[in-house]
């Protein structure tokens, strides 16, 4: 079974993990500590070291989630079509378009619509009033005039606050979780795609004209949830590579592959570090040498843990040859018969 | 297209660019796979959850070994995971 091209295969006993750690760690020291990048979305996206740490820590959500949406083949060259779709994506609820003033003595809500903003997004005051009426059922009266909506209730005034909260959350258009959709021109391929803040693959895939096969988000956990661990590994690989390349510090893909594979070993993305890979090493001494020394040693002695002394750290601590490279080979003499 | 037709659109995660081909290794081949990787038990393989989107899509059960056809920058590789 040819697993890797033979001229690239590595010697048995080579410390690939340590080499990978060094190969990513050294350029890490040269990275700008705090970099933000204007990525079309009018917000700051962390890059460089902060982003690398984010990826390696396997956070639930990156500090700025982005989703790239590509359209199907015939549509992606058409700027108009892409822009139209982008406009329909952004999530807008009543809270974004209106300001609500509660009047407890009159038991009414005075909702003022920002008509300029509403018009730009193609929302009319009639739609808003209709949505409010629908959500209230027959609990009160809804009237609208120019850019004001008045909601009056007959029940106890205590319910007014709850009602205003409910009204604020009514969705008007777009997809929950998405913000600031911008059309980006990919000049190299002569196409346009949409980049928006937030991620919601489940809803995005249902939109007419969206190319499902190319939806991409920098939220690796979301990819894991929708496409499984192998896709998450590929995304992780892509994200780490991108961070390194943008800093002008190219790292061999194999080192990153090793790290991504290690993070995806257990079927779910695991962070590197105390709560993840390093914290689950089988050797007590290796864990104690990393962080929380006393905790590990005390727990191990209570449980009566055994250390097979098969790793590097353990053997350095007790002063033995490490089982790497030439240290891995043992000579056994054949007994004479 | 009407709203109803839209919801009927079928999505296969294997259409997605990030998802490599997965396949269940037949029981008869598992032993060979373990031998080629020089391990004695499938517990030593990397894991994949039975709730994983790709594992579900190919109908893998706990204890199955899944072969993954990865297309890496460094060439094509077959990777194995055991369903847990």
Interface residues (C-beta under 8 A of the other chain):
Chain A: X1 X3 X4 X5 X8 X205 X206 X208 X212 X213 X214 X215 X216 X223 X225 X226 X227 X228 X229 X230 X231 X234 X235 X253 X254 X257 X261 X264 X265 X266 X267 X268
Chain B: X1 X6 X7 X9 X11 X13 X15 X16 X17 X18 X19 X20 X22 X36 X46 X47 X48 X49 X52 X53 X54 X55 X57 X68 X70 X72 X73 X74 X75 X77 X78 X79 X81 X84
